[in-house]
Amino acid sequence: MTDKIHDLGAGFWNIRGSFRIGGVLNIGTQCSLIQLNSGKFIFG
């Protein structure tokens, strides 16, 4: 899996990346970034 940022529109992004167990098994990982109306962001 390559590290990518997906713009889902309306101030919402999904970030996906690699996460390897033992350097061999890639189970992947993800998180979201949300921009609030105030201009601040939530990362989780």
Residue pairs with C-beta under 8 A, 6 or more apart in sequence:
1 16
1 17
1 18
1 26
1 28
2 18
3 15
3 16
3 17
3 18
4 15
4 16
4 17
5 13
5 14
5 15
6 13
6 14
6 15
6 16
7 13
8 14
11 34
11 35
11 36
12 32
12 33
12 34
12 35
13 32
13 33
13 34
14 30
14 31
14 32
14 33
15 30
15 31
15 32
15 33
16 28
16 29
16 30
17 28
17 29
17 30
18 26
18 28
18 29
19 26
19 27
19 28
19 29
20 26
20 27
21 27
31 43
31 44
32 43
32 44
33 41
33 42
33 43
34 41
34 42
35 41
36 42
